């Protein structure tokens, strides 16, 4: 039985003046998969996820989510449909307590028990004991985990993580891998990551971008064996 497509892009393109950052990308994400998006610096990875989450408008192409054309929907409307995005650079409310950062995300869902839902999200990323701490005083790695908790608090159908392990210690990376596998039981995860050991261990499938185009796509074993990927990114 074919996998059910959660998100599909066709011919997705973004130009910035004379630069084509994303060039005709076709991407299909299935329900419950962990997909890694890799490629050299400047390959267009962050621009692509910016297009998917609605922070950047496409120059051409379409985006469909659960069969619905969302190409023209603004970012906040896509959040309402179930698309959550954590940024490459942390986007927390630095002057608010850790608890309040997550509570603001939980509040969007109109849940009955705000405190319980907030603490549950913090517990999933190992930050429940820091709920009262001012977010800006967290170590950088913990700020990244806080942002993941904010994404999880939205109960997304698609969780996009942009270099989430940057600044994490090895023990925290192991905890992160367990968390992503747990999230994938109920949601699809799209992961931009430069830690290739983590990518090969965690991803169901990998999409490789180079110069804004899809260079290759496949399982970790297929990507590892692809000579074009080796030449462009992994090192021949």
N, C-alpha and C positions, 0 to 999 in steps of 0.2 A: 504493500500500500504506500503510495507517495506521501511524503511529508506535507503537512498543511502549511502553506505560506502565511507568515504573519506580516512581513513587510517585503515589498518589491519596488525596486527602482528600475526605470528603463531610460536609457540615453541620458542619464543625469549629468549635467554639465554646469560648471561655474567658471566664468571668465572674470578676471580683474584687469581691465584695460587690455593690454596685449598678452597677458599671461592667462593660460588655461590651467586652472588649479585642479579641476575635476573634469575629465574628458570622456563623456559617453558611457558612464558606468551603469552596468546592469548588475543588480545585487538582489538575491532572494534569501530571506531569513526565515527559517522554519520555527514553529512553536517548540519551545523547550530546548533549543540548541544553544551551545556556547560557541560563538563565532569570533575568531580573532582577526583583526585587521592590522596587517603589518606592512612595512615598506621603509625605504630610506627617509631621512629627514627631507621635508619638502615634497613628499610623494603625493600629498593631498588628503591624507587620512583625516585630520581634524576638520578640514573644509567639508569633506564628505559627510561626517557625522553632524556638522553644523547644518548642512542641507537637510538631513534626515529629521533633525529635531526642530527645524524651523527657524533657527537663528540666522541663517543665511538663505537668501532667495536664489533659486536656480536661474541660470541663463537659458537653459533648455532642459527638456526631459520631464518625467513624471515620477511621483512617489505615491504608492498605494499602501495603506495600512488596514489589515483585516478586510481587504477587498474594496476599501473606500479610497477615492482619490483625495489625498491630503496636500497636494502640491502647493496650493495657495493658502493653506491654513497657517495662522500665526503660531508661534511657539507655545503660548499658553494654552491654546486650544488642543495642541498635540499632547501636552501634559495631561489634559483632561481625558484624552482617549487612551492614555496608558503608556506614553513615551517619556522616560526620565533620563536625563543626561547629567553626568558628573564631569566637571571641566578638567582640562589639562592643568590649569592653574586654579588653585582652590578658590571656591566662591561661597565662603561661609559668611555669617554675620559675626565679625570678629569681636564686637563689643558685647554680644549677648552670651548668656550661659549656653553650654552645650545642649542642655535640655530644650531651651527655647528655640534653638536652630532647628531641631528635629520636630518640635511641636508645631512650628509654622507649616512644615510640610504635611504633617498628619492632619492639621486643621482643614486643609483643602479637601479632604475626603469626607468631612462631616461625620466623623465617628462618634460613638456614644461616650467612650472612655478615652479621652485625649491622653491622660497621664500614662495609662497602661500601654497604649499603642506606642507612645513615644519611648518609654523605657524598653519595650520589647525590641524596637528598632535599634536602640543603642546597645542592648545586650547582644544582638546578633553580630555586631562589629567589635564587641569587647570594650565598649566605652560607658557602660552603665554606671560604673563607679566614678566616672568623671562628669556626671550629669550637671553638677553645680559649678563646674569650672568655667571660667570665661573662655570662650572658644579661641580667641586670639592668642591665648597663652599656651595652647596645646603645642606639642612638638609637631613639625611639619607632617610627619607620617600619620600622626593621629588626626590632624586636620583633614587629610585625605580620607581616612576612615569615617570621620564625621560626615563628610560630603556623601560618602556611600550610604551611610545611615539615612541621610536626608532623601536620597533617591529611593531607598527601600521603603521609607515611610509613605511614599506615594502609592505603594502597592502596584508597581508598574507591570505592564505586559511585556515591554521592551526596556531593558536597562542598559544604557550606553555608558561605558566606563573608559575615560580617556587617561591613559597612563596612571592607573590607580595605585600601583605598587611603588611609585616613585617616593623615596624617603622611608620606606618600610624596612624594618629589620628582617632577617631571614625567618625568625619565628613568626613574625607578623604576616609574612608572605604565605606561610603554610596555613595560617588561620584564614587568610583571604581566599586561598584556593578552596578550602572547605566551604566557605561562605558562598562562593560563586556556584559551586556544585549544588548547594542547597537551594539557592535562588532559582537555578535552572529547572527545578522540579515544578515551578509554577510560572516561570517567565523565561523569555529569551534574553540572552546576554550578548551584547556586541562590545568587544574589548579591543581597544587600541593599546598595544603594549610592546615595549622594546626588550623586555626580559624573555629571550627566546626559550630558555629552559622552562619557564612558566607556561609560555604559549604552547609548546609542544606537549606539555603534560596535561594542560587544562582544556584546550580547544577541541571541539568535535570536528570543525572545519576551519580552514584558514583562507582568507582572501588577501592576496598580495597586490599592493598598489605600487606603481612606478610611473613617475611623470604624469600623475593624474589618471592613469588607465589601469585596468585590471590586468596584471601580468600573469597571474596564475591563481587557481582556486582548487582546494582539495583537502584531503585529510592531512594531519601532521606528517605522516609517513610519505605521502605523495609530494608534499611541499618540500620536505627535506631532500627528496631525490630529484627534484626538478632543477635541471642544469641552468635554466634561465634565472631562476630565483637565486641559486648559488652565485651566479655571476653578478646579479644586480644588488643582492642584499646579504645573503648568508656568508658569502665568501667562498670562492671556488677552491 
